[in-house]
Amino acid sequence: MPTTSRNPYFEIRRSRIQGRGAFARRKIRKGTRIIEYTGERVSHEEADRRYDDEHMARHHTFLFTLDKKTCLDAAVNGNDARYINHSCDPNCEAVIDDGRIWIEALRTIAPGEELVYDYQYEREDDADEKLYPCRCGSANCRGTILAPRRRTKRSSSAARRSA
């Protein structure tokens, strides 16, 4: 019978943010590579076919963009990294290194603290933010898991008019 390995850094349990989440088993130092995000490698076209936002009540996938051609779908052959929730005030970040995605600690994380990173889903011009709600509860919450809107430079005359 195969043995399952337990991640030494976190355990999965109920989360106030979303369903299940990953919680630190012990102190995790800043810069620690916590886990690789794994899943089936698929094209963006296949990812769109599998998860059609227009027909979903809310956006919920385990997709992660690796590069211009490839996504990882952690719903197929994924690991517990897929349970790390989004936060607008993250303690982790996703790092792509040599074709692999790693979740690393942005700061020291205390035992019992939920591991979170900013999903920053790619924003389409017509994206409906209601399909991508954020439930992180942080003081810095932007209300969506979509990437922040790009700021446009305002002309000095426009700045004067609004002052």
N, C-alpha and C positions, 0 to 999 in steps of 0.2 A: 504494500500500500504506500503510495507516494506521501511524502511529508510536505506540509505547507510551511513555508518560512514566514515568520512574523517580521514585519518591518521593525527594526530596533528603535526607530525614532517616533513612530506614531501608531495609534490604534483608531479604528473606525467606530464611531458611536453617533447617537442622535445629535443633530445640530439645530440651533435656533435660527440659523441662516437659511438652510435648505436641506430637508431630509436627513441624510447622513453626512458626516464630516470627519476630517482627520484631526485628532487631538494629540498633542505632544505627550509622549510617555515619560520623557525626561527633558532636561535642559538641552536645547539645540543651539549651538553657537553660530553667530553670524558667519555666512560664507559656506556653511555645511551643505553639501550636495545630499539632499534628503532621499530622493527617489527619482528614478527615470519614469517619464510618462510613456507608457507603451500602448500599442493597439495595432489594428490592421492598417497598413498603408494603402490609401485609396486616392484616386484622383479627385480634384475639386468637383468635377462633374458627377462622380459617383456619390460624393458626400451630399451634393445638392439633391440627388435622386432619393437618397435614404432619408433625408431630413428636409422636407418641404415646409418652410416657415408659414406659407400661406394656408396650409391645411393643419397646422398645429394650434392648439388652444394657447400655448405659450411655448417659447423656444426652450427646448431641453435636449441637448445632445452631449456626447462625450468627444466631440471633434476638436482637434487642435491642428492649426495650420503649421506645417513644417517648412514648406517653401512654396514657390510659385506653382509647382506641379502636384504637390503631395499634401494630404492631410492624414492624421492618425485618427482612427475611430476606436476609442477605448472601450466601446460597447462590444467589440469583437477582439478577443485576446488581450484585453486591457488588464491593468493591475489596480491596486488601491489608490494610485495617484489620481484616478478619476473622481475620487470623493473629496478632493481638496476643493473647498468652495471659493467663490469670488468674494473679494472685499475691495472697496474703494480706498481702504487704508490697510494695505497688505503687509504681512510679515515675511512673505516669500515672494519669489519671482521665478518665472520660467526662463530658462536659458537654453538656447539651441546651440549645440556644440557637435560638430562633425556628424550632422545628420541625425542627431538624437536630442530629445527634449529632457531637460533635467529641471527639477524643482529645487531651488536653493533658498536658504534662509537669508533674508535681507538684514535681519537684526537678530540678536539673541532672543530665543523664544522660551518662555517659562513652561515648566511641566503643567499639563492640563489645558494649555492655551490652544485654541483652534488654529490650524494652519490654513492660511488663506493667501491667494494671490489675485492680482487684478487681471481679469480675463481679457479686457480690452478687445472685445469682439470687433471685427472689421465693420466699419460703419458704411452702409450704402447711403446715397443721398436721400432715398425715399424710405429709410428704415423707420418702422413704427416702434418707438421706444416702449410702448405698452407690451410688446411681445418679448422684450428683454429687460424685465424689471430687476432691480437690485434690492436685496433684503438684508444687506450687511449691517445696517443700523449704525454705521460709523458717523461721526460728526462731519466727516468729509464726503458723505455719500452723494453721488451725482444722480442717483435714482435709476440708473441703468447699468447693465454689464457691457454696453457698447463702449468703444473707445471714446475718449473725450472729443468733443467737437473741436475742429481746428479753428483757432482764432483768426479772424481776418483783420488785417491792418486797416485802421480807419484813417481817413485823411485828416489833416490838422483842422480843416474847416468843419468837418463833421464832428470832430472832438470839441471844437469851440461851441457849436450849436447845441450839443447835449450838456454842456457845462452850466 
